[in-house]
Amino acid sequence: MPGAWKERSAAATICCLLLLVLVLLLLLLRLLSSAPPRAGQELEVGMCEITALDRDLSHPRRTIARQTARCACRHGQVAGTARAKPACVDARLVASRQWCGMEPCEEGEQCALLRNRSGWSCTRQLGRIKTITVS
């Protein structure tokens, strides 16, 4: 009887180890599939990611931020801004500099083109203004 017990115990240990390895592999696959794409990896069509963000807080009462994004857009679309986030937008809006057509401001903000059409401004009800220029 002691020999049979040892065989069952060894089989149970091997079974538990195999189950543990399987669970760890599934967790690893899930983490890899949910991770955002890294530079050099392909994005899903219609998706964008921010690749660089630089903030300059040296000016009082003003923040200057420069953002770079990369997008994988459909035919007829280019990288733009929608709801204050990088997005694929209609290429005609960008070519004609009709920035507000992209709906670039957050909910509750008013969009206005800059005089020279180099960008737009988003104004909140309390008077806070966010100016965005395109380079």
C-alpha positions as CSV (number, residue, x, y, z in Angstrom):
1,M,0.0,0.0,0.0
2,P,2.8,2.5,0.7
3,G,4.2,2.1,-2.9
4,A,0.8,2.8,-4.5
5,W,0.4,5.9,-2.3
6,K,3.8,7.2,-3.5
7,E,2.8,6.6,-7.2
8,R,-0.4,8.5,-6.7
9,S,1.3,11.3,-4.9
10,A,3.9,11.6,-7.7
11,A,1.2,11.6,-10.4
12,A,-0.8,14.3,-8.5
13,T,2.3,16.5,-8.2
14,I,3.1,16.2,-11.9
15,C,-0.6,17.0,-12.7
16,C,-0.5,20.1,-10.5
17,L,2.8,21.3,-12.0
18,L,1.4,20.9,-15.5
19,L,-1.7,22.8,-14.5
20,L,0.3,25.6,-13.0
21,V,2.5,25.9,-16.2
22,L,-0.7,26.0,-18.3
23,V,-2.2,28.8,-16.2
24,L,1.1,30.8,-16.3
25,L,1.2,30.4,-20.1
26,L,-2.4,31.6,-20.5
27,L,-1.7,34.6,-18.3
28,L,1.4,35.5,-20.3
29,L,-0.5,35.2,-23.6
30,R,-3.2,37.5,-22.2
31,L,-0.7,40.1,-21.1
32,L,1.1,40.1,-24.4
33,S,-2.1,40.4,-26.4
34,S,-3.4,43.3,-24.3
35,A,-0.2,45.3,-24.3
36,P,-0.2,48.4,-26.5
37,P,1.9,48.1,-29.6
38,R,5.5,49.3,-29.3
39,A,7.3,51.5,-31.8
40,G,7.9,49.5,-34.9
41,Q,4.9,47.3,-34.4
42,E,1.8,47.6,-36.5
43,L,-1.3,49.3,-35.3
44,E,-4.9,48.2,-36.0
45,V,-6.5,50.1,-38.9
46,G,-8.2,53.2,-37.6
47,M,-6.1,53.3,-34.4
48,C,-3.6,55.9,-33.1
49,E,-1.0,56.1,-30.4
50,I,1.0,58.9,-28.8
51,T,4.7,58.4,-29.5
52,A,6.1,61.5,-27.8
53,L,4.7,64.0,-25.3
54,D,6.8,67.0,-24.2
55,R,5.4,69.5,-21.7
56,D,7.0,72.9,-20.9
57,L,5.8,74.4,-17.6
58,S,8.3,77.3,-17.5
59,H,5.7,80.0,-18.4
60,P,3.4,81.1,-15.6
61,R,-0.3,80.4,-16.1
62,R,0.5,78.6,-19.4
63,T,1.5,75.1,-20.4
64,I,3.1,74.4,-23.7
65,A,2.8,70.8,-24.8
66,R,4.1,69.1,-28.0
67,Q,2.6,65.8,-28.9
68,T,3.6,63.4,-31.7
69,A,1.3,60.5,-32.7
70,R,1.3,57.8,-35.2
71,C,-1.8,56.4,-36.8
72,A,-2.9,53.6,-39.1
73,C,-5.7,55.2,-41.0
74,R,-8.0,54.0,-43.7
75,H,-7.9,55.3,-47.3
76,G,-9.0,58.9,-47.3
77,Q,-8.1,59.5,-43.7
78,V,-5.0,61.0,-42.0
79,A,-3.8,61.5,-38.5
80,G,-5.7,64.3,-36.7
81,T,-7.5,65.1,-33.4
82,A,-10.9,64.1,-32.2
83,R,-12.2,64.9,-28.7
84,A,-8.7,66.0,-27.7
85,K,-7.1,62.7,-28.6
86,P,-5.2,61.5,-31.7
87,A,-7.5,60.0,-34.2
88,C,-7.9,59.2,-37.9
89,V,-10.0,62.0,-39.6
90,D,-11.2,62.9,-43.1
91,A,-8.1,64.0,-45.1
92,R,-10.2,66.8,-46.8
93,L,-10.6,68.5,-43.4
94,V,-6.9,68.6,-42.9
95,A,-6.0,69.6,-46.4
96,S,-8.5,72.5,-46.3
97,R,-7.4,73.4,-42.7
98,Q,-11.0,73.2,-41.5
99,W,-9.8,72.0,-38.1
100,C,-13.0,72.3,-36.3
101,G,-14.6,69.8,-38.6
102,M,-12.6,67.1,-36.8
103,E,-14.4,67.9,-33.6
104,P,-11.1,68.3,-31.9
105,C,-12.3,69.8,-28.6
106,E,-13.5,68.0,-25.5
107,E,-17.2,67.8,-24.7
108,G,-18.6,71.2,-23.7
109,E,-15.8,73.2,-25.4
110,Q,-16.3,75.5,-28.3
111,C,-13.9,75.2,-31.3
112,A,-12.7,78.3,-33.2
113,L,-10.2,78.5,-36.1
114,L,-7.1,80.6,-35.5
115,R,-7.0,83.6,-37.9
116,N,-4.2,82.3,-40.0
117,R,-5.7,78.7,-40.0
118,S,-2.5,77.4,-38.4
119,G,-4.7,75.6,-35.7
120,W,-7.7,76.1,-33.5
121,S,-8.7,77.0,-30.0
122,C,-11.0,75.3,-27.6
123,T,-12.9,77.5,-25.1
124,R,-14.7,76.3,-22.0
125,Q,-17.6,78.1,-20.4
126,L,-15.5,79.6,-17.6
127,G,-13.2,81.2,-20.2
128,R,-10.3,78.8,-20.1
129,I,-8.8,78.7,-23.6
130,K,-6.6,75.9,-25.1
131,T,-4.8,76.9,-28.3
132,I,-3.5,74.1,-30.6
133,T,-1.2,74.8,-33.5
134,V,-0.3,72.4,-36.3
135,S,3.2,72.0,-37.5
